Amino acid sequence: SPARTPPAGQGIVLGFAAALWATPVFAWIPYLLVGIAGLGFARRGARAVPAALLASSVLYAAPLALIATSAEYRYVLWSVLAALLCAVASLGSRSATAREVALSAHAE
């Protein structure tokens, strides 16, 4: 069978990922800090979902620090995603509050 030629963009994407490999982009802790900061922005009554996402992020990755000398990115991908979702959900709860205030002011 003939050798397959990789897609043209594959080399670009792999080169970009290799350049970022040793930076904080592929570390889990910066994303955890983003999640914690996002949780601080959540309105008081709407912290349940962001807090659950952040707890899931931490509890999923915490054992890796004990059993692995270095966790590969694929093992902490859920933790990164959950921390980012925590920040998004927190900011979403703030914008919902702003909409509610605007709607109540408009109704009067």
C-alpha positions in Angstrom: 0.0 0.0 0.0 1.3 3.5 -0.8 2.5 5.7 2.1 -0.1 8.3 3.1 0.9 11.9 3.1 -0.2 13.8 6.2 -2.6 16.7 5.8 -0.9 20.0 5.1 -2.0 21.6 8.4 -0.9 18.8 10.6 2.7 19.9 10.7 1.7 23.4 11.6 -0.6 22.3 14.4 2.1 19.8 15.8 4.8 22.5 15.6 2.6 25.0 17.4 1.8 22.4 20.1 5.5 21.5 20.5 6.4 25.2 20.9 3.8 25.6 23.7 4.6 22.3 25.4 6.9 23.8 28.1 4.6 26.8 28.8 1.8 27.2 31.3 -0.7 26.5 28.4 -0.2 22.8 29.0 -0.1 23.0 32.8 -3.2 22.3 34.9 -2.6 24.8 37.7 -3.2 28.0 35.7 -6.6 26.7 34.7 -7.4 25.9 38.4 -6.6 29.5 39.3 -8.9 30.7 36.5 -11.6 28.5 37.9 -11.1 29.8 41.5 -11.1 33.4 40.2 -14.3 32.7 38.3 -15.9 31.2 41.4 -15.2 34.5 43.1 -17.3 36.3 40.5 -20.3 34.0 40.8 -23.3 35.6 42.5 -24.0 34.2 45.9 -27.1 32.2 45.2 -25.7 30.7 41.9 -22.4 29.1 43.1 -23.6 25.5 43.2 -22.8 24.6 39.6 -19.5 26.4 39.4 -18.4 25.0 42.7 -19.3 21.5 41.6 -17.3 21.9 38.5 -14.3 23.2 40.4 -14.6 20.4 42.9 -14.7 17.9 40.1 -11.6 19.5 38.5 -9.6 19.3 41.8 -10.7 15.9 42.9 -10.0 14.4 39.5 -6.5 15.7 39.3 -5.4 15.6 43.0 -4.6 11.9 43.1 -2.3 12.4 40.1 0.0 14.5 42.2 0.4 11.6 44.6 0.8 8.7 42.2 2.5 10.3 39.2 5.7 12.3 39.0 4.3 14.2 36.1 0.8 14.0 34.8 0.4 14.1 31.0 -2.0 16.7 29.6 -4.4 14.0 28.4 -4.9 12.9 32.1 -5.8 16.4 33.3 -7.8 17.5 30.3 -11.1 17.1 32.2 -9.7 19.2 35.0 -8.7 21.9 32.6 -12.1 21.8 30.9 -14.0 21.7 34.2 -12.0 24.7 35.6 -12.8 26.7 32.4 -16.5 25.7 32.6 -16.5 26.9 36.2 -15.3 30.3 35.1 -17.8 30.5 32.3 -20.7 29.4 34.5 -19.7 31.9 37.2 -19.6 34.8 34.7 -22.9 33.6 33.2 -24.5 33.8 36.6 -23.3 37.5 36.9 -24.7 38.4 33.5 -28.0 36.7 34.4 -28.2 39.0 37.5 -27.5 42.1 35.3 -30.3 41.1 32.9 -32.7 40.5 35.8 -31.9 44.0 37.2 -32.3 45.6 33.7 -35.6 43.8 33.2 -37.0 44.7 36.6 -36.0 48.4 36.0 -37.7 48.4 32.6 -40.9 46.8 34.0 -41.4 49.7 36.4 
